[in-house]
Amino acid sequence: MNSEGSNNLLDTLAISDHLINTLYQDQWKPERPEVESIVLSIKGISKAFKNLGLSKMLEIGTKLKLTVSDTKNYNYIGTEFQENEEKTVEVQTPGWKLGDVILSQPRVKEIRSS
């Protein structure tokens, strides 16, 4: 359900849900019934997956500090680690579990300091 062959359905759904929640926090309201039905569909599908026992491992936008040994638990995007280096990353996709079984790891991206 979250493979490239299925177009990363779970991640796409989580990203859409995160975006909708962000828009609602900014007081957004869908103006057209067609848009509102899409929003309700995304929310409904998310709830159905949750009721089936699927759960997100992390929330999108969460910032973490990782070492090179931590990256085995994540799909890490960023520059190579130096010895004993710790990097700050942001969660791009949450990773998914079904009960205790990991379906996909969270994708995290290095935040580069300016």
Secondary structure as UniProt FT lines:
FT   HELIX           4..6
FT   TURN            7..8
FT   HELIX           9..25
FT   TURN            26..27
FT   HELIX           33..51
FT   TURN            52..53
FT   STRAND          54..56
FT   TURN            60..61
FT   STRAND          63..66
FT   HELIX           68..73
FT   STRAND          75..77
FT   TURN            83..84
FT   STRAND          87..93
FT   STRAND          96..98
FT   TURN            99..100
FT   STRAND          101..104
FT   STRAND          107..110
//
